[in-house]
Amino acid sequence: MNYVMELRKLVGNRPLILTGSVVLVINKNNELLLQHRSDGGWGLPGGLMELGESLEDTARREVKEETGLEIGELELLNVFSGPEYYFKVPNGDELYSVTAVYLTHDIKGNIKIDKNESIDVQYFNINELPEGLTDEYQSYIEPYIKKVKE
């Protein structure tokens, strides 16, 4: 996150538009991979784009860093932005998030939890998601759940 840290040195806590990716990683049992983040509740693996990356590069890098899994083919599900994706984080930084949400079934490797970013990483049945799933992540997952149930 060097890019964002460099921007923050220049603008302080003022609102920024930050772009990132999250991934709905679905295993062979049609379960969804969620990460219990060390800075909050349950969410999807993902994060902010670095300079020179594509949104797909960001998705793959973040999933690898946060879960140890390598992902291949990605399907873009949606892009989320707007006033409902405004956040003020505990240190006072403000941001408007523009988030690309991807889906993948193309998974390689074994889960390895990055203890700096995660308390836990595990798969869940989409009908039994854990308590503590933030509204932001719920909004990213809902369209997929509706699609699967149709």
Secondary structure as UniProt FT lines:
FT   HELIX           2..11
FT   TURN            12..13
FT   STRAND          16..26
FT   TURN            28..29
FT   STRAND          31..37
FT   TURN            38..39
FT   STRAND          42..43
FT   STRAND          46..48
FT   TURN            51..52
FT   HELIX           55..67
FT   STRAND          70..71
FT   STRAND          75..80
FT   HELIX           83..85
FT   STRAND          86..88
FT   TURN            90..91
FT   STRAND          94..104
FT   STRAND          107..108
FT   TURN            115..117
FT   STRAND          118..125
FT   TURN            126..127
FT   TURN            131..132
FT   HELIX           135..149
//
